[in-house]
Amino acid sequence: MTTRSGLMLSNVVRVTTDGTMHNVLIDQRHVHLHLPGGATFVGAIHELLCFAVGAANPNESDGENQHTLGEFVEKGVRGDFYLVGSDDKGEPQDIDVDTISAFLRPSKGVHASALAPTM
């Protein structure tokens, strides 16, 4: 985390409408300013202490986000959203595309939560 001009900047991941993930620096206390109509929770990756924040009132022109995060983010999220990190006390922590990608693609190429139980 970086402090600059009174801002507490941390690395978060912006997931654009086309599903592409990008590392960006923002002050998590103000993530709502980057989303139309304020912010709402749209998912979480508990294992990474990471949660997803999307627009509370997306623009009508915003299409459905094509993310590949599966069950970790709600279906039907419109527009861009952010994945932000937190420690166990709720304090902002850095999260990045590499960490999320590694979690989603373990050594066998499929996250365990995506596997259906066998009978």
N, C-alpha and C positions, 0 to 999 in steps of 0.2 A: 504494500500500500504506500502511496506517495502523498505527501501533503504539499499543496501549492495554493497560495493566495486564499487561505481559509478553507479550501476544498480538501476533502479526504478522498483522493482518487484511488480507485482499485480497478484491477483488470476484471472485466466481465465479458460475457459472450453475447453478442447480438446475433439473433437468428432472423435473417431477412425472410420476406414472404416466400422467396423461391427455395427456402430451406438451407441456404448457405450460412455457415457460422463464421463470425469474425471476432477477433479480440479487439476490445475497445476499452479506453480508460474513462470512467465516469465516477462521480460521487454518488454512491448508492443511495444516500439520503435523498437524492433528487432524481431518482430514476423516473418518477412520474412526469417530470418535465420533458422527457424524451418520448412520451407516449401520448397519443391523442386522447383527450377525455379522462386523463388520470390513469392510475395503475390498478391492476387486480392480479391476484395469484392465479396462474394457469397450470401449475405443475411443480414437481420437485424431483430431484435425484437425491434421495436421503443418504445414500452411501457416500456421496461427495459433499454433503452439507451444502447443497446447491438448490436454489428454487427458481422457478420461472415466473416472470412478471410480464404481463401483456397489457394492452390498452383496455381500459374499462369501457370505453365507448369508441371503438375503432371507426375510422372514416368509412363511409359507404363504399368508397372506391377500393378499399383494402380487400384483397382476395384472401382466401383461406391459406394459412401458412403451410408450406409443403415440407415441414420439418421431418426428420427421420429419427426422432427421439422416442417413438412408440408410446408405450404406456406411461412414460414419465411426464408427458405434456398432454393436456386435454386435446381431444379431437375438435376440429372446427375453430381453432384460434385464428383470428383474422389479423393480418398485418404482421409487422415485426414484433418480436418479444426479446427479453433479455434473460439470460441465465446468470444469476448473481450468487456469489459464495458467502457463507456465513460460518462463524465458529459456533460452538455449542452454547454460547451466551448471546448469540444474535449480532455479534460485531462483524462488520464487513471483512471479508477475506477474498484474496485473489482467486479467480478461476479462469481457465483458459481452454481454448479449442483442443489442444493436445491432450489435456487431462480428460476432458469429456470424451474425446474420440477413443482414447485408450480404454476407458471404462466401457464404452459401447462395443468395442471390438477386442475382447480378450483374445488370448493366444489361439483359440479355436475359431475365431471369427464371428461368433454369435454370443450375445450376452445371455447369461443363464436365465434371466427373467423372460426371455423370448422363447424359451423351450417349453413345449407343452409337457405336462407330466405323463409318464407312460404307465400303462396298467399291466 
